[in-house]
Amino acid sequence: MLLSDFDYDLPEELIAQTPIEPRNASRLMVLDPRNETIRHEHFYDLGKFLEPGDTLIFNDTRVMPARLIGHREGTGGKVEIFLLHRIDATHWETLAKPGKKAQIGNVIEFGEELSCRITGHTDFGGRIVEFMFQGVFEEILDRLGETPLPPYIHEKLEDRERYQTVYNREEGSAAAPTAGLHFTKEQMRDLEKEGIHLGFVTLHVGLGTFRPVNVENIEEHVMHKEYYSISDETAELIRRTKEEGHRVVAVGTTSIRTLESAASGKNEISGGSGWTDIFIYPGYEFKIVDAIVTNFHLPKSTLIMLISAFAGREFILKAYREAVEKKYRFFSFGDAMYCSCAHF
């Protein structure tokens, strides 16, 4: 398939710059791929489309304050270091900007209590750094680091917890699992009272989620690896849901990728952890996921390809055109979509 097959026109003013309040007041487009119908609701209506016995699966990752602004020792040149993932106690894989000021051996200073030395290059143009610090690294990072926002958001975020889900607990992401930003704790409690099960997995979102696809034949695209884990308890909940004839509803593309990576066969899954570079595009046969909650994604992105694999490319592009026409809010702080499976 071609990259141009996943393009659509999006007016820039529809890219949401700030989160809506309360979280679940956002709009919800409800898709039924079997009948190719589109409904327009609000996120607080989500429970109307779930049934007792269904299981919602959330990604409980937490976004790190991963953006550090420092100056190169000696010259004072400004350098931005963006943490991707920890290698060991002091070494991290990062992005550095500008790269010419972050060559092997250079030291970047972020203050009296934190600095780093560039020790290597990565195969995607990043840098390996060794941090030098006095005290507890996580506490220092929380003080000096900034929560990164996607490059299409230009407004300053007043409350950085608004770029975290209300159920986050495992720090390690470079970006938020944004479909989960719509949920409030009250709505989650209400869903449980209605007989909906809540399960949690972890996938630490890397910057690969924002990497553009640079090949016209999408099958040539290589995904960046991301760490995931799924507990035995969550795997058992999913198996029981399937055995009882109910649906597994993945909240966000990261939950989808985690579940499909951990699947050993149709409706078969077990607990475990590892690194995944799964790339889901039309033609993929889903093993675990029966319905999805997701945001609206960038044109030509791997995420719109994943959603197209689930509900059909032409139907998804039709839904996106309608979303533009009805002025839905797009991307991380935008509105949401609920989509049942065409084959359930």
N, C-alpha and C positions, 0 to 999 in steps of 0.2 A: 504494500500500500504506500501511497505517496504522502509526504508531509502536507502538501497543499490540500489534501482531502480533509484536513482537520482545521481549516482556517475559517474564520467568521469575522464580520465587521463589528467592532465594538467602539462606540463613542467614548472618548477619554473621560467625559464627565460622569459616566456610570461606574467608574472604578471607585469603590468606597474608600474614603480617606480616614474615616473615624468610625469606631464601633457604635452600634445603636444601643439605646437603653430602654427597657431592660434587655438583657441578652436575647431572650426568646421572643421579642417583639418583631424580629426580622420576618420577612415574607418567606413562604415555603411553596415552591412549585412542586406539585405532586404528579408524577409521571406513571402511567400504566402502559408499558411497552406492548403488552399483548393486544390491547384494544387501541393503542396509539392515542390515548386521551391525555389531556393536560388540564389540571385544576390549579387554582390559585388560592392559597390559604395563608396562615401565619404559623410560625414555628411552634407556638404554644398549642397548636392543633395536632401536633404529631401523633399523639396518643390515639386519635380517631382512626389512624391507619395501621395500628398495631393490634395484635390479638393476645389474650392471655396465653402464656406459654412461649411466646416469642422471646428471643434474647438479643439485646443490644450489646454490641462489643465496642468498647471505647479504648483509645490509645492514651494511656496515663502518663506519657512523657511530659517533662517540664522543660521549657526553653531556658537555656543558660544565658547569663549576661555575657554573651560571647564576644562582644565587640570591645576591643581595647585600643585606645588612642595613645600612642607614645611618641618618643623622639629618639632618633639614632644617636648613640653615644659618639661624641666627638664633633659631629656636624650639626646636631640639633634638628635635622630634617624630620618632618612629621611622617609617621608611619602608622598605619592601621593594621592590627593583627586580629584576625577573626578565627576563633577556635572552632574546629570541626569535631575532632574526637581525641580523647586521651589515649596515649600509647602506654605510658607507665606513670609513675608518681610525679615525674617532672617534665616528661616529653609529651608534646601534643602535635597533631597534624592540624595545620592552619592554612588560611589564605593571608597573604600580605599585600598591602597596597600603599604606595607603588612598589612593585617587585624589585625595581632597580636599587631601592634603598634597603633591601632585605636580602643581601647576599650572604653566603656561608661565612661565618665568623663575625658578622655584624651583631652588635648588642643594641637592643631596643629598651629604653627606660620608660616605665609608666609611673614612676614616683619612687620615693625612697624605699618602699617596701617590696617593690616588684620590678623585675626586668627579665628579659629573655635573650638568649643567644640563638642565632640561626645556625642549625647544624646540618640541614640537608634539604633537598628538593623532593617533591612528590611527582608522580607520573602525570598529574593533571595540572601542573603549574603552581602548586601550593608550596608551603614550606614546613619543614620539621623544626620545631623550636624546643629549647630547653629552658624552663623557667627557673629563675633564682628568686627566692623570697624569704621573708622572715615572718613566721607565724603560720596560720592555717590558710592554705591556698584558696579554699572555697570561700572563706570569709573575706579575704582580700579581693577576690574576683567579684564578689557581691557588692563591694564598695566601689571598685574602680571600673568594673565592666558595665556596658550598656546592653539592654535587651535589643537584639537586632530586629528590624522590621523589613519586610520585603521591599525591593527596590522601587516598586510602583506606588508605595505609600510615602507621601511627601509631608504630611502633617505630623507635628510632634504629638506623641502619645503621652497624655498627662499622667495616666495611671498605668504603669507597665504590667500590672496584674490583668489588665483587660486583654493582653496578648498571651494569656495563659487560660487553660480550661479550669473550671472550678474543681475538677477531680484530679489534677496533676499531682504526681508524687515521685516520679523517677527522672531526676535532672539529667539532661544529656543532649537535648535537641538544639539545632541551629535555627529552627523555625517551628511555629506552632502547628499542631494538627487542627486546622482551622474549622472544620465541620463541627468540632466539639465546642467551639466558642459560644454556640447558641444555647447550650444547655445551662439551666440554673439548677442549684441544689434542690430547690422546691419541685421543679418539674421532674427531676430524677426520682425523688421520693414518691411523687404522685404516680409515676409510671410503675414503680414497684408495687404500690398499693393496688394497681389495676392488674397485677399478675404478670407484668413484664420483667424478665430477668435482666440483670445488669452484670456484664463480664468485662474484664480488663486485660489488655495486652500492652506490650511496650514496643514501640519502634522509635528510635531516635532519629529524627528527621535531619538529613544532611542538606547541604546547599545544592545537591543534585536535583532537588525538587524544583529549583529555579533555573537549572541549566537549560538553555535552549537546545532543541534538536537541530543539528547542523547538517543532517543528511536527508536527501530527498526521499530515498527509500528507507522508510522508518525501521525496517527489520535490521538495518545496519547500525542502529543506535545502541550504545552501550550505557547501561545505567550505572550510577555510582553506588557502591555498596553501603548499606545501612544496617546497624545492629538492631536485632529484634529479640524478644523473649515472650514466651507464653507459658503460664503456670499449668501444672497438672490439673489444678482446680478449674481453671477456665476451659481447658481442653475437655474435661469431663462434663462441664455444663453444656458445651457445644454438642458433644456426642449425645447427651440426654435430650437436648432440644430436638435434634434430628430424629432420634429414635421415636419420639412422641409425636412426630409429624408437624412440628412447628418450624418457624423461620429463624435464621441467624441474620440479623440486620447489622451491617458494619457501619460504624460512624466514621466516615472519612476514608480517603484513599489509603492512608497509612495503615488503618485497621484492615482494609481489604488486602493490602500487600502482605501484611503479617499473617493473616489467616491462610491465604493461598500459598504462602511460602512454607508454612508449617504443615500443610495438608500432605498426607501420604497417599491419598486416593479419594474417590468420590465419597463425601460425608465422613472421611476418616482423618483424624487429627490427633496429635499427641503433644504433650508439653515439651519444651526445650528452648534453646536459644542458639543464635548464630548470626551470620551476616547474609543479607539477601540483596541481590541485584535483579530481582524478578521484574520483567518488563511485560506488562499486560496490554495487549492491543487487540483489535477485532480478529476473531478466530480463536481466541482463548476460551477454553471450557472451564467455567468456575466449578470448584470442588466443594466449597464451604458456604460461600456468601449467597443469600437468597434475596436480599434487599439492601439498599444503601441510603445513607444520608450523606450528602456532600454539598460543597459550595460550587459556584460557577468558576470555571478554570480558564487559564490563558489560551488564546488561539495557538494551535500547533504544538501544544504541550503534551508531555507523556500522560498527564492527568486527564485531559479530555479524550485521549486515546483509550485510557482505562475505562472511563465511563461509557464510551462508545462500544467497547467490547461487551459491556454488561447489557446495554439497552438498544444497541444498534446505532450506527453512525448517522444515518439519515434522520432518524427520529430525534437523536440528541441535538443535531444541528438545527432541526425544526424547533425544538424546545428553546434553544439558545436564541434563535431569531425572535421568538415570541417574548423571551425575557428582555431582550433589547427593546422591542416595541413597547412593552409595558413598563419599561424603565426600572427593572430590577437592579439592585446594587451588586457589583461583581467583586470577586476575589476574596482575600482574607477576611476583611471586615464586612463583606457583602451578605447577600441573602442565601438561602439554602434550597436544596432540592431533595425530595424523597422519591426514590424509584424502586418499585417492586420488580421482581425478576420476570422476564418474558416466559420462562419455562417452569415456574413453580406451580 
